[in-house]
Amino acid sequence: MPDVKAPITGPVRILFLDADGTLTDGVITYDSAGRDGRAFWIRDGIALEWARDQGIVPIVISGRASDAVVARMEDLKIEHYVGAKDKVVIAERVLGREGAGWTDCVMIGDDLPDVPMMRRVGWPIAVADAQPEVLAVAKTVTSARAGHGAVREAVEMLLRHNGVWNRVLERYEAT
């Protein structure tokens, strides 16, 4: 992974991210009973667990309600909000609860509903296949596409920035 100069100086405290088109490739399926389905990249999930375990609070905020997203986030024990009409309002509640400022945060997004959050955080990150307007706001763009390792790539950047990536490697005897 290339070295990325972080646009913030202090540690990342909160990682906000979208679900559809960020954690997933944006494809929504429905079964014969009308239940929605998504495909999640397994390595994105483990990366979110590492972030949480290393002191970064991951928060998924999705504008679309989805049983599949809820199930995956509950499986990972990641705080999540689905059907969010105003992502900024939810994020401000989290900031207050955590005693953090916008500059301590990252937002990973892909589409126009993510722009208001990306304009506020200290480190806005876009997935490689994000909309052009999102790419224009981002300070970092992943090389991986949404739902295909973009979140893993970003989380590794954040953990390196926070100086804790070696703890993850040591856990797996990978150093």
KERO-779836 format. One record per residue: x, y, z of N, C-alpha, C in turn; residue in three letters. Coordinates in pm, whole numbers, padded with zeros to 5 digits, always signed. Layout:
XYZXYZXYZALA
...
//
This chain:
+00085-00119+00000+00000+00000+00000+00089+00124+00000MET
+00058+00220-00088+00140+00341-00092+00120+00425+00034PRO
+00225+00501+00069+00212+00593+00181+00117+00705+00141ASP
+00027+00737+00229-00070+00843+00204-00049+00948+00312VAL
-00029+01071+00272-00015+01179+00369-00154+01218+00416LYS
-00178+01198+00543-00309+01229+00599-00330+01380+00605ALA
-00451+01425+00576-00480+01568+00584-00507+01616+00727PRO
-00497+01525+00825-00514+01564+00965-00387+01527+01040ILE
-00361+01596+01150-00239+01570+01225-00261+01478+01343THR
-00374+01491+01410-00401+01407+01526-00457+01272+01486GLY
-00483+01189+01586-00538+01056+01556-00682+01063+01505PRO
-00716+00968+01421-00854+00951+01378-00930+00890+01494VAL
-01041+00950+01531-01122+00899+01642-01247+00829+01595ARG
-01310+00882+01489-01436+00826+01441-01427+00807+01291ILE
-01473+00691+01247-01482+00659+01105-01629+00647+01068LEU
-01679+00745+00994-01813+00738+00941-01805+00677+00802PHE
-01902+00594+00767-01905+00543+00632-02046+00510+00589LEU
-02065+00520+00460-02189+00485+00395-02191+00333+00378ASP
-02306+00278+00348-02316+00133+00325-02323+00102+00176ALA
-02436+00131+00113-02454+00098-00029-02361+00182-00116ASP
-02279+00115-00194-02185+00183-00280-02054+00216-00214GLY
-02040+00179-00087-01914+00197-00015-01872+00063+00045THR
-01955+00012+00136-01931-00123+00189-01978-00231+00093LEU
-02067-00195+00004-02116-00289-00098-02086-00231-00235THR
-02104-00311-00338-02080-00261-00473-02198-00180-00526ASP
-02299-00161-00445-02415-00081-00484-02527-00158-00548GLY
-02507-00288-00566-02611-00372-00625-02705-00419-00514VAL
-02835-00404-00536-02936-00450-00441-03012-00564-00506ILE
-03026-00673-00433-03104-00785-00484-03225-00804-00394THR
-03326-00873-00448-03445-00906-00371-03476-01053-00394TYR
-03512-01121-00285-03554-01261-00302-03704-01264-00331ASP
-03760-01383-00347-03901-01397-00386-03996-01344-00279SER
-03947-01329-00156-04031-01274-00049-04013-01122-00036ALA
-03932-01064-00123-03913-00920-00120-03806-00873-00023GLY
-03729-00965+00034-03620-00927+00125-03499-00883+00043ARG
-03436-00776+00090-03320-00723+00019-03194-00802+00053ASP
-03100-00799-00038-02972-00865-00018-02859-00778-00067GLY
-02743-00794-00007-02621-00723-00045-02506-00822-00036ARG
-02401-00795-00109-02276-00870-00096-02175-00780-00026ALA
-02111-00832+00077-02011-00758+00153-01876-00825+00137PHE
-01772-00746+00117-01635-00796+00106-01588-00834+00246TRP
-01550-00958+00266-01517-01008+00399-01403-00929+00463ILE
-01306-00888+00383-01191-00816+00439-01226-00673+00482ARG
-01333-00616+00424-01380-00487+00475-01433-00504+00617ASP
-01505-00613+00639-01563-00638+00771-01459-00656+00878GLY
-01358-00737+00851-01255-00758+00953-01178-00629+00979ILE
-01161-00547+00875-01093-00419+00894-01172-00328+00988ALA
-01304-00329+00976-01386-00248+01068-01373-00298+01211LEU
-01361-00428+01229-01338-00483+01363-01203-00438+01416GLU
-01099-00439+01330-00968-00392+01374-00974-00245+01414TRP
-01042-00164+01334-01054-00022+01366-01114-00006+01505ALA
-01224-00074+01529-01291-00066+01659-01197-00111+01771ARG
-01128-00224+01749-01039-00278+01851-00918-00189+01878ASP
-00882-00105+01780-00766-00017+01795-00806+00127+01827GLN
-00929+00148+01872-00970+00277+01924-01037+00373+01828GLY
-01063+00330+01707-01139+00413+01613-01284+00365+01617ILE
-01377+00456+01636-01518+00419+01644-01577+00418+01503VAL
-01610+00299+01449-01673+00296+01317-01824+00313+01330PRO
-01880+00398+01245-02023+00427+01245-02073+00421+01101ILE
-02165+00330+01073-02224+00321+00940-02354+00400+00941VAL
-02366+00492+00846-02488+00571+00831-02533+00557+00686ILE
-02648+00495+00668-02699+00470+00534-02833+00541+00515SER
-02849+00602+00401-02975+00668+00371-03086+00571+00339GLY
-03050+00449+00310-03150+00349+00272-03164+00246+00382ARG
-03287+00215+00418-03313+00108+00515-03288-00026+00448ALA
-03220-00116+00519-03186-00244+00462-03168-00348+00571SER
-03248-00454+00566-03230-00563+00661-03095-00630+00645ASP
-03046-00637+00521-02916-00699+00496-02803-00619+00561ALA
-02808-00487+00550-02706-00402+00612-02713-00415+00763VAL
-02833-00411+00818-02849-00425+00963-02790-00559+01010VAL
-02821-00666+00940-02772-00798+00979-02619-00803+00977ALA
-02558-00747+00872-02412-00750+00863-02349-00664+00972ARG
-02403-00547+00998-02345-00461+01101-02364-00522+01240MET
-02475-00586+01264-02494-00654+01392-02397-00770+01406GLU
-02372-00842+01297-02274-00950+01297-02136-00898+01336ASP
-02100-00780+01286-01969-00720+01314-01967-00640+01444LEU
-02085-00621+01506-02098-00538+01626-02053-00394+01600LYS
-02100-00341+01485-02068-00205+01442-02194-00119+01458ILE
-02178-00004+01521-02290+00089+01536-02337+00133+01397GLU
-02468+00134+01378-02521+00163+01246-02656+00233+01253HIS
-02682+00310+01149-02809+00381+01133-02851+00364+00987TYR
-02969+00311+00965-03019+00293+00828-03146+00375+00810VAL
-03178+00408+00687-03293+00493+00660-03272+00635+00709GLY
-03145+00677+00715-03112+00810+00768-03148+00918+00667ALA
-03231+01010+00708-03269+01122+00621-03164+01232+00625LYS
-03095+01247+00738-02993+01351+00753-02873+01291+00825ASP
-02772+01253+00750-02653+01190+00807-02579+01283+00902LYS
-02578+01411+00872-02506+01508+00954-02566+01514+01094VAL
-02697+01514+01106-02762+01519+01238-02721+01398+01322VAL
-02721+01281+01262-02680+01160+01334-02534+01171+01375ILE
-02449+01216+01283-02306+01229+01313-02282+01329+01426ALA
-02356+01438+01427-02338+01537+01534-02373+01479+01671GLU
-02475+01393+01676-02507+01325+01803-02391+01236+01846ARG
-02333+01164+01751-02218+01077+01782-02100+01161+01829VAL
-02072+01271+01762-01962+01358+01802-01980+01407+01945LEU
-02101+01450+01978-02129+01495+02114-02108+01385+02216GLY
-02159+01269+02186-02144+01155+02276-01997+01118+02298ARG
-01919+01122+02190-01778+01081+02196-01685+01195+02235GLU
-01736+01317+02243-01652+01432+02275-01547+01458+02167GLY
-01584+01438+02043-01493+01453+01930-01537+01570+01844ALA
-01445+01621+01764-01476+01725+01668-01472+01668+01527GLY
-01529+01743+01434-01531+01698+01295-01391+01670+01243TRP
-01292+01749+01287-01156+01732+01235-01093+01601+01280THR
-01151+01535+01380-01100+01406+01429-01158+01289+01351ASP
-01237+01318+01249-01317+01215+01183-01281+01195+01037CYS
-01317+01076+00990-01306+01037+00850-01446+01002+00802VAL
-01473+01030+00675-01595+00984+00611-01555+00916+00482MET
-01601+00791+00463-01580+00721+00337-01714+00718+00265ILE
-01716+00770+00143-01841+00776+00070-01824+00755-00079GLY
-01939+00755-00146-01940+00727-00290-02034+00814-00371ASP
-02134+00875-00307-02237+00943-00385-02278+01074-00319ASP
-02361+01150-00387-02398+01284-00344-02450+01294-00201LEU
-02530+01198-00149-02574+01211-00010-02460+01209+00092PRO
-02340+01169+00050-02225+01164+00141-02147+01296+00144ASP
-02171+01383+00047-02094+01508+00036-02106+01596+00160VAL
-02225+01620+00217-02230+01705+00336-02141+01654+00451PRO
-02135+01525+00470-02046+01468+00572-01900+01486+00532MET
-01870+01458+00406-01732+01467+00359-01678+01609+00369MET
-01765+01709+00350-01720+01849+00360-01690+01889+00505ARG
-01743+01815+00601-01725+01851+00742-01605+01781+00808ARG
-01579+01657+00770-01475+01580+00839-01335+01629+00802VAL
-01239+01592+00887-01100+01626+00861-01040+01549+00746GLY
-01089+01426+00725-01030+01341+00621-01140+01273+00540TRP
-01184+01336+00432-01284+01275+00345-01217+01178+00246PRO
-01270+01056+00240-01216+00953+00152-01328+00907+00058ILE
-01295+00897-00070-01389+00846-00169-01341+00710-00216ALA
-01436+00620-00243-01401+00493-00305-01367+00520-00452VAL
-01291+00432-00512-01239+00454-00648-01347+00483-00750ALA
-01462+00419-00737-01568+00436-00836-01678+00531-00791ASP
-01642+00625-00704-01737+00725-00656-01776+00820-00769ALA
-01886+00890-00747-01932+00991-00841-01827+01104-00851GLN
-01818+01169-00966-01718+01275-00985-01725+01385-00879PRO
-01844+01423-00837-01858+01529-00736-01802+01485-00602GLU
-01810+01357-00572-01755+01302-00448-01603+01297-00458VAL
-01553+01253-00571-01408+01249-00593-01348+01389-00577LEU
-01421+01491-00620-01372+01629-00612-01360+01677-00467ALA
-01444+01626-00378-01442+01666-00237-01339+01587-00157VAL
-01309+01467-00201-01220+01377-00127-01077+01428-00123ALA
-01011+01404-00010-00868+01430+00001-00788+01304-00028LYS
-00855+01188-00022-00793+01060-00056-00895+00979-00135THR
-00849+00907-00235-00934+00818-00314-00869+00680-00308VAL
-00948+00580-00274-00893+00444-00268-00863+00394-00409THR
-00775+00298-00418-00751+00234-00548-00853+00123-00571SER
-00911+00070-00463-01013-00036-00473-01151+00024-00491ALA
-01236-00051-00562-01375-00010-00582-01459-00042-00460ARG
-01574+00019-00457-01672-00006-00351-01709-00153-00349ALA
-01716-00208-00228-01756-00348-00213-01649-00446-00255GLY
-01531-00397-00288-01421-00483-00333-01291-00444-00264HIS
-01298-00411-00137-01178-00383-00060-01147-00237-00035GLY
-01233-00146-00079-01206-00003-00058-01203+00032+00091ALA
-01294-00025+00168-01298+00006+00311-01175-00053+00380VAL
-01136-00173+00344-01014-00233+00401-00894-00144+00374ARG
-00881-00100+00251-00769-00012+00213-00769+00115+00298GLU
-00885+00177+00313-00895+00300+00391-00864+00275+00538ALA
-00917+00168+00594-00894+00140+00736-00745+00116+00762VAL
-00678+00045+00672-00534+00026+00690-00462+00161+00691GLU
-00504+00255+00605-00445+00390+00605-00464+00457+00741MET
-00587+00445+00794-00618+00510+00921-00538+00449+01036LEU
-00527+00318+01037-00452+00251+01143-00304+00285+01135LEU
-00250+00296+01013-00111+00340+00998-00096+00484+01047ARG
-00189+00569+01008-00184+00709+01052-00186+00718+01204HIS
-00268+00637+01268-00279+00638+01414-00163+00566+01482ASN
-00075+00503+01404+00042+00436+01460+00013+00302+01524GLY
-00098+00237+01485-00135+00110+01550-00143-00008+01453VAL
-00104+00011+01328-00113-00098+01232-00028-00218+01276TRP
+00087-00194+01335+00172-00306+01379+00104-00392+01484ASN
+00017-00335+01564-00059-00416+01662-00146-00520+01591ARG
-00205-00480+01480-00286-00574+01402-00196-00683+01346VAL
-00083-00644+01288+00010-00742+01231+00061-00838+01338LEU
+00093-00785+01455+00144-00871+01564+00040-00972+01607GLU
-00084-00933+01606-00192-01024+01645-00192-01151+01560ARG
-00155-01135+01434-00154-01248+01341-00012-01300+01313TYR
+00082-01252+01393+00222-01292+01376+00270-01264+01235GLU
+00226-01149+01181+00258-01112+01044+00374-01015+01034ALA
+00441-00990+01146+00555-00896+01140+00686-00971+01142THR
//
